[in-house]
Amino acid sequence: MPKAIPATAPIKTPASYEAALEELDQLVGVIESGQLPLEQLLAGYQRGAQLLAFCRDRLAAVENQIKVLDEGTLKPWTQE
């Protein structure tokens, strides 16, 4: 049976990008199970949107740090 999502889940910031991604992955699995009541489904969707925004923000921050390290120019990544 899927883990229930509290309808009034407190907003908590994930500890890391990886933690957010793992929580998001678990959340998608619970939502896709199709066994949640409508209110919990909505709460899960809202939490997923928060996690997605957190991940996007972290990726943007890392990209900005890389730009600074590369003196403002992004270089294409190639496997050698």
C-alpha positions in Angstrom: 0.0 0.0 0.0 1.4 3.4 -0.9 2.5 5.8 1.8 -0.1 8.4 2.5 0.7 12.1 1.9 -0.5 14.4 4.7 -3.0 16.9 3.3 -1.4 19.6 5.3 2.3 18.7 4.9 4.6 21.3 6.3 6.9 22.9 3.7 10.5 21.7 4.4 13.6 22.5 2.4 15.4 19.3 1.3 18.9 18.8 2.7 20.4 18.5 -0.8 19.7 18.3 -4.5 20.0 14.5 -4.3 17.6 14.3 -1.3 15.0 16.4 -3.2 15.4 14.2 -6.3 14.9 11.1 -4.3 11.9 12.5 -2.5 10.4 13.6 -5.9 11.0 10.1 -7.3 9.2 8.5 -4.4 6.4 11.0 -4.6 5.8 10.3 -8.3 5.6 6.6 -7.5 3.0 7.2 -4.9 1.0 9.5 -7.1 1.2 7.2 -10.1 -0.2 4.3 -8.0 -3.6 5.8 -8.3 -4.6 4.9 -4.8 -4.6 8.3 -3.2 -7.7 10.3 -2.2 -8.1 13.6 -4.1 -6.9 15.8 -1.3 -3.7 13.8 -0.8 -3.2 13.8 -4.6 -3.3 17.6 -4.6 -0.9 17.8 -1.6 1.5 15.5 -3.4 1.3 17.5 -6.6 2.0 20.7 -4.6 5.0 19.1 -2.8 6.3 17.8 -6.2 6.1 21.3 -7.6 8.1 22.6 -4.6 10.8 19.9 -5.0 11.0 20.6 -8.7 11.5 24.3 -8.1 14.2 23.5 -5.5 16.1 21.2 -8.0 15.9 23.8 -10.8 17.2 26.5 -8.4 20.1 24.3 -7.3 21.0 23.5 -10.9 20.9 27.2 -11.9 23.2 28.0 -9.0 25.7 25.4 -10.0 25.6 26.6 -13.6 26.3 30.1 -12.4 29.2 28.9 -10.4 30.6 27.1 -13.4 30.3 30.3 -15.5 32.3 32.1 -12.9 34.9 29.4 -12.8 35.2 29.4 -16.6 35.5 33.2 -16.6 32.0 33.8 -17.9 32.0 31.4 -20.9 30.4 28.0 -20.9 32.4 25.4 -22.7 30.8 22.4 -24.3 31.4 19.2 -22.3 32.9 16.4 -24.2 33.8 13.0 -23.1 37.4 12.1 -24.0 
